[in-house]
């Protein structure tokens, strides 16, 4: 069965975008970047004020970003910016 190719766009991550990201450990997560105070992990929304969201705002698909949680520096790669 042929694999579907992902279309890479020049779009950058903005508030309201739904994303698929891959963490340093290989796990993936799909979520929406919400506005200030709109974080609701149970509904798949991460506030733009969260360290992860701050790190990826303005980044393009296939770019990686580093963010800090406590004393740890973690990395994430933007797999797809969904429409």
Secondary structure as UniProt FT lines:
FT   TURN            15..16
FT   STRAND          18..23
FT   TURN            24..25
FT   STRAND          28..34
FT   TURN            36..37
FT   HELIX           41..43
FT   STRAND          45..47
FT   TURN            48..49
FT   HELIX           51..56
FT   TURN            57..58
FT   TURN            61..62
FT   STRAND          64..69
FT   TURN            70..71
FT   STRAND          72..82
//
